[in-house]
Amino acid sequence: MSEQPRHQRPSCEPDPPEEQGFSLVELMVSSAIMLFFLAAAYTVSQSMQDIGIRSQLRAGNQQASRMALERMESLIRMAGNDPSGRAFSAGAAVFPVSTGTQLHFRMDMPRDDNDNGSVWDVTDGNGDNDTEDDNENENGDGFLNDEGEDLTFTHNVGAGTITMTDNITGESFILAERVVPNPGGQPLFTYVRDPVSNDPIRVILTVTIASASIDLITGAPILYTLTTTIAPRLESVPDVGFVEVNTESKKTKVKKVK
Protein backbone atom coordinates (compact mmCIF):
# COMPACT_ATOMS: atom_id res chain seq x y z
CA MET A 1 0.00 0.00 0.00
CA SER A 2 1.51 3.24 -1.09
CA GLU A 3 1.92 6.11 1.31
CA GLN A 4 0.01 9.27 0.55
CA PRO A 5 2.09 12.46 0.57
CA ARG A 6 1.61 14.41 3.62
CA HIS A 7 0.29 17.91 3.28
CA GLN A 8 2.93 20.39 4.38
CA ARG A 9 1.86 23.36 6.37
CA PRO A 10 2.52 26.62 4.58
CA SER A 11 5.54 28.52 5.88
CA CYS A 12 4.96 31.84 7.60
CA GLU A 13 8.31 33.30 6.37
CA PRO A 14 7.97 35.82 3.48
CA ASP A 15 9.58 35.10 0.16
CA PRO A 16 12.94 36.85 -0.39
CA PRO A 17 12.49 40.10 -2.40
CA GLU A 18 13.40 40.05 -6.00
CA GLU A 19 16.51 42.07 -6.95
CA GLN A 20 15.58 45.03 -9.14
CA GLY A 21 17.89 47.47 -11.13
CA PHE A 22 17.36 51.06 -12.31
CA SER A 23 14.85 51.55 -15.00
CA LEU A 24 15.79 53.29 -18.25
CA VAL A 25 13.82 56.37 -17.25
CA GLU A 26 15.65 56.63 -13.93
CA LEU A 27 19.01 56.37 -15.68
CA MET A 28 18.06 59.08 -18.14
CA VAL A 29 16.87 61.41 -15.37
CA SER A 30 20.05 60.82 -13.35
CA SER A 31 22.24 61.47 -16.39
CA ALA A 32 20.36 64.67 -17.18
CA ILE A 33 20.83 65.96 -13.62
CA MET A 34 24.53 65.14 -13.69
CA LEU A 35 24.99 66.91 -17.03
CA PHE A 36 23.16 69.94 -15.69
CA PHE A 37 25.52 70.28 -12.72
CA LEU A 38 28.57 69.70 -14.90
CA ALA A 39 27.42 72.42 -17.30
CA ALA A 40 26.81 74.82 -14.41
CA ALA A 41 30.26 74.14 -12.98
CA TYR A 42 31.87 74.71 -16.40
CA THR A 43 29.97 77.96 -16.87
CA VAL A 44 31.10 79.28 -13.49
CA SER A 45 34.69 78.26 -14.21
CA GLN A 46 34.62 79.91 -17.63
CA SER A 47 33.13 83.09 -16.18
CA MET A 48 35.86 83.29 -13.56
CA GLN A 49 38.48 82.80 -16.26
CA ASP A 50 36.91 85.56 -18.40
CA ILE A 51 36.87 87.92 -15.40
CA GLY A 52 40.55 87.23 -14.81
CA ILE A 53 41.41 87.93 -18.46
CA ARG A 54 39.37 91.15 -18.44
CA SER A 55 41.19 92.29 -15.30
CA GLN A 56 44.56 91.64 -16.94
CA LEU A 57 43.56 93.50 -20.10
CA ARG A 58 42.21 96.42 -18.07
CA ALA A 59 45.37 96.60 -15.95
CA GLY A 60 47.54 96.54 -19.07
CA ASN A 61 45.53 99.37 -20.62
CA GLN A 62 45.73 101.48 -17.48
CA GLN A 63 49.47 101.04 -17.26
CA ALA A 64 50.04 101.85 -20.93
CA SER A 65 47.82 104.94 -20.74
CA ARG A 66 49.41 106.23 -17.57
CA MET A 67 52.97 105.70 -18.76
CA ALA A 68 52.31 107.62 -21.98
CA LEU A 69 50.48 110.48 -20.31
CA GLU A 70 52.92 110.86 -17.43
CA ARG A 71 55.86 111.06 -19.84
CA MET A 72 54.11 113.62 -22.04
CA GLU A 73 52.79 115.59 -19.07
CA SER A 74 56.23 115.98 -17.48
CA LEU A 75 57.65 117.43 -20.71
CA ILE A 76 54.70 119.64 -21.69
CA ARG A 77 54.73 121.17 -18.23
CA MET A 78 58.24 122.46 -18.96
CA ALA A 79 57.16 124.24 -22.17
CA GLY A 80 58.30 127.86 -22.06
CA ASN A 81 60.79 127.21 -19.28
CA ASP A 82 63.30 130.08 -19.55
CA PRO A 83 65.26 130.60 -16.30
CA SER A 84 67.74 133.00 -17.96
CA GLY A 85 65.03 135.12 -19.53
CA ARG A 86 66.92 135.09 -22.83
CA ALA A 87 65.74 131.96 -24.66
CA PHE A 88 62.47 133.48 -25.94
CA SER A 89 63.50 137.13 -25.89
CA ALA A 90 64.13 137.15 -29.65
CA GLY A 91 60.53 136.19 -30.37
CA ALA A 92 60.92 132.41 -30.58
CA ALA A 93 57.53 130.71 -30.21
CA VAL A 94 56.93 128.42 -27.27
CA PHE A 95 54.34 126.50 -29.31
CA PRO A 96 55.17 126.63 -33.06
CA VAL A 97 52.44 124.05 -33.72
CA SER A 98 49.41 123.27 -31.54
CA THR A 99 46.72 121.22 -33.30
CA GLY A 100 44.49 118.33 -32.33
CA THR A 101 47.00 115.71 -33.46
CA GLN A 102 50.34 117.50 -33.04
CA LEU A 103 52.03 119.62 -30.39
CA HIS A 104 55.42 121.25 -31.05
CA PHE A 105 56.93 123.10 -28.07
CA ARG A 106 60.24 124.48 -26.79
CA MET A 107 61.95 125.02 -23.45
CA ASP A 108 65.34 125.97 -22.07
CA MET A 109 66.28 123.01 -19.90
CA PRO A 110 68.59 122.90 -16.84
CA ARG A 111 72.35 122.43 -17.19
CA ASP A 112 74.82 120.32 -15.24
CA ASP A 113 77.22 123.16 -14.45
CA ASN A 114 79.52 121.16 -12.19
CA ASP A 115 79.45 118.15 -14.54
CA ASN A 116 78.53 115.65 -11.84
CA GLY A 117 75.70 114.02 -13.78
CA SER A 118 72.89 115.78 -11.91
CA VAL A 119 70.97 118.96 -12.66
CA TRP A 120 69.18 118.83 -9.32
CA ASP A 121 72.04 119.75 -6.97
CA VAL A 122 71.01 121.58 -3.84
CA THR A 123 73.82 123.92 -2.79
CA ASP A 124 74.06 127.30 -1.15
CA GLY A 125 76.72 128.65 -3.46
CA ASN A 126 76.39 132.29 -2.39
CA GLY A 127 76.16 131.55 1.33
CA ASP A 128 72.80 133.26 1.90
CA ASN A 129 71.17 130.19 3.47
CA ASP A 130 68.82 130.00 0.50
CA THR A 131 69.29 127.21 -2.01
CA GLU A 132 66.40 128.30 -4.24
CA ASP A 133 68.39 131.05 -5.92
CA ASP A 134 71.45 129.08 -6.98
CA ASN A 135 70.37 125.48 -7.57
CA GLU A 136 71.56 124.02 -10.82
CA ASN A 137 67.95 123.26 -11.69
CA GLU A 138 67.39 127.04 -11.97
CA ASN A 139 70.04 127.39 -14.64
CA GLY A 140 69.63 127.54 -18.41
CA ASP A 141 72.00 128.66 -21.12
CA GLY A 142 69.57 131.01 -22.88
CA PHE A 143 69.43 128.92 -26.05
CA LEU A 144 66.92 126.42 -27.45
CA ASN A 145 69.35 124.24 -29.39
CA ASP A 146 70.18 121.55 -26.84
CA GLU A 147 68.92 117.98 -26.94
CA GLY A 148 65.44 117.68 -25.47
CA GLU A 149 64.62 121.41 -25.72
CA ASP A 150 62.60 121.29 -28.97
CA LEU A 151 60.06 118.45 -29.03
CA THR A 152 57.04 117.40 -31.07
CA PHE A 153 54.32 114.95 -30.02
CA THR A 154 52.35 113.50 -32.93
CA HIS A 155 49.25 111.31 -32.96
CA ASN A 156 49.55 109.07 -36.01
CA VAL A 157 45.87 108.21 -36.39
CA GLY A 158 46.29 105.60 -39.13
CA ALA A 159 49.11 103.77 -37.33
CA GLY A 160 47.47 104.14 -33.92
CA THR A 161 50.63 105.49 -32.28
CA ILE A 162 51.88 108.56 -30.43
CA THR A 163 55.45 109.51 -31.26
CA MET A 164 57.89 111.97 -29.73
CA THR A 165 60.41 113.65 -32.02
CA ASP A 166 63.46 115.55 -30.81
CA ASN A 167 63.75 118.30 -33.42
CA ILE A 168 67.36 118.99 -32.43
CA THR A 169 68.71 115.46 -32.90
CA GLY A 170 66.05 114.25 -35.36
CA GLU A 171 65.36 111.13 -33.26
CA SER A 172 61.80 109.78 -32.90
CA PHE A 173 60.37 107.44 -30.29
CA ILE A 174 57.02 105.66 -30.01
CA LEU A 175 55.43 106.59 -26.68
CA ALA A 176 52.16 104.66 -27.07
CA GLU A 177 50.67 102.03 -29.36
CA ARG A 178 47.11 100.80 -30.00
CA VAL A 179 45.86 104.38 -29.68
CA VAL A 180 42.25 104.54 -30.90
CA PRO A 181 39.87 107.50 -31.39
CA ASN A 182 38.71 109.06 -28.15
CA PRO A 183 35.05 108.90 -27.06
CA GLY A 184 32.97 111.63 -28.62
CA GLY A 185 35.64 112.44 -31.19
CA GLN A 186 37.82 114.22 -28.62
CA PRO A 187 41.24 114.94 -30.23
CA LEU A 188 44.48 114.00 -28.53
CA PHE A 189 45.24 117.67 -27.80
CA THR A 190 42.77 120.44 -26.95
CA TYR A 191 43.71 123.84 -25.58
CA VAL A 192 42.72 126.77 -23.46
CA ARG A 193 44.36 129.69 -25.24
CA ASP A 194 45.52 133.14 -24.23
CA PRO A 195 43.01 135.60 -25.74
CA VAL A 196 45.80 137.96 -26.83
CA SER A 197 48.70 135.76 -27.98
CA ASN A 198 46.55 132.71 -28.82
CA ASP A 199 49.25 130.58 -27.16
CA PRO A 200 48.01 127.57 -25.17
CA ILE A 201 47.92 128.32 -21.45
CA ARG A 202 46.39 124.92 -20.75
CA VAL A 203 46.92 121.70 -22.69
CA ILE A 204 44.20 119.06 -22.31
CA LEU A 205 45.64 115.68 -23.18
CA THR A 206 43.25 112.75 -23.80
CA VAL A 207 44.33 109.30 -24.92
CA THR A 208 42.42 106.04 -25.39
CA ILE A 209 44.32 102.75 -25.51
CA ALA A 210 42.84 99.48 -26.83
CA SER A 211 43.81 96.17 -25.25
CA ALA A 212 46.14 93.89 -27.19
CA SER A 213 43.61 91.00 -27.05
CA ILE A 214 39.85 90.98 -27.49
CA ASP A 215 37.38 90.58 -24.66
CA LEU A 216 36.01 87.01 -24.82
CA ILE A 217 32.58 88.24 -23.73
CA THR A 218 32.08 91.18 -26.09
CA GLY A 219 34.43 90.03 -28.86
CA ALA A 220 36.05 93.49 -28.99
CA PRO A 221 39.13 95.06 -27.39
CA ILE A 222 38.74 96.75 -24.02
CA LEU A 223 39.20 100.53 -24.25
CA TYR A 224 40.63 102.70 -21.51
CA THR A 225 40.64 106.50 -21.64
CA LEU A 226 42.76 108.81 -19.52
CA THR A 227 42.85 112.59 -19.68
CA THR A 228 44.80 115.28 -17.87
CA THR A 229 44.99 119.06 -18.02
CA ILE A 230 48.49 120.54 -17.99
CA ALA A 231 49.62 124.07 -17.23
CA PRO A 232 52.88 124.76 -19.11
CA ARG A 233 55.75 126.56 -17.42
CA LEU A 234 54.69 129.89 -18.87
CA GLU A 235 51.55 129.76 -16.73
CA SER A 236 51.69 129.60 -12.93
CA VAL A 237 48.21 128.06 -12.49
CA PRO A 238 48.70 124.41 -11.35
CA ASP A 239 47.30 121.55 -13.38
CA VAL A 240 44.12 119.85 -12.15
CA GLY A 241 45.44 116.28 -12.12
CA PHE A 242 44.27 113.04 -13.68
CA VAL A 243 40.71 112.26 -14.68
CA GLU A 244 39.92 108.66 -15.51
CA VAL A 245 37.16 107.69 -17.95
CA ASN A 246 36.20 104.01 -17.92
CA THR A 247 34.60 103.26 -21.29
CA GLU A 248 33.76 99.64 -20.50
CA SER A 249 30.60 100.42 -18.56
CA LYS A 250 27.38 101.48 -20.20
CA LYS A 251 27.49 104.78 -18.33
CA THR A 252 30.76 106.66 -18.51
CA LYS A 253 32.16 107.14 -15.04
CA VAL A 254 34.45 110.07 -14.39
CA LYS A 255 36.41 110.34 -11.17
CA LYS A 256 39.11 112.64 -9.92
CA VAL A 257 42.35 110.93 -8.93
CA LYS A 258 44.22 112.71 -6.20
C-alpha positions, 0 to 999 in steps of 0.5 A: 500500500503506497503512502500518501504524501503528507500535506505540508503546512505553509511557511509563515516566512515571506519570500525573499524580495526580487533584486531590481535594477534602475529603469531606463527612465531613472538612468536618463533622469540621473544622467540629465541631472549630472549633465546639468551640474557639470554644465553649471560648474563649467559655466562658473569656471569659464566666467571666472576665467573671463573675469581674470582675463578682463582684469589683466587687459584692463590693468595693461591698458591702465598702465600703458595709458598712464605711462604715456600720459605721465611722460608727455605731461612731465615734458609739456609742463616744462614748455616755455621754461626760460630761467635765464630770460633770454631763450624766448627774448628774440621772439621764438615761439613756445608752441610753433604748432598746436593742433588736435594731433600735433604739439610742437613746443620748446623750453630751455632746460637745466644744465649740469654746471659742475658736470657731476651728472645731476641737474638737481644739486642743492647747494648754497653757493652764495652763502645766503642760506637760500638754495632756491636762488642758486640750484643748478635746476634754476640754470639755463643757457639762454638757447633752445638748441640743446637735446630735449629742448625742442620736441614734437608729439604726434598722434599718427591716427592711421598707425594708432601710435603717439610719437615723440620727435626731438627736433634737435637730434632728429630722433623719434620714439614711439610713446604709445601704441594701439591708440584709438579714437577718443570717445565723442571724437575728442582729439588728442590735444585740446587747448585753453588759449591766451586771448591775446597771444593765442598761445596755449595756457592749458593743454588738455591731453586725452588718450584712449588705448585698446587692449592687445587682445579681445574681450572674450565676452564682447568680442572686442578690445577693451578701451581705456581712456585717460585725460589730464589738463596741464599748465605749461611753465609759462603759466603759474596756475597748477594743473588739475590732475588726472581724470579717468574715464572708464569706457567699459561700462554702459554709463561713462564714469568720471572720477578725480584721482588725487 
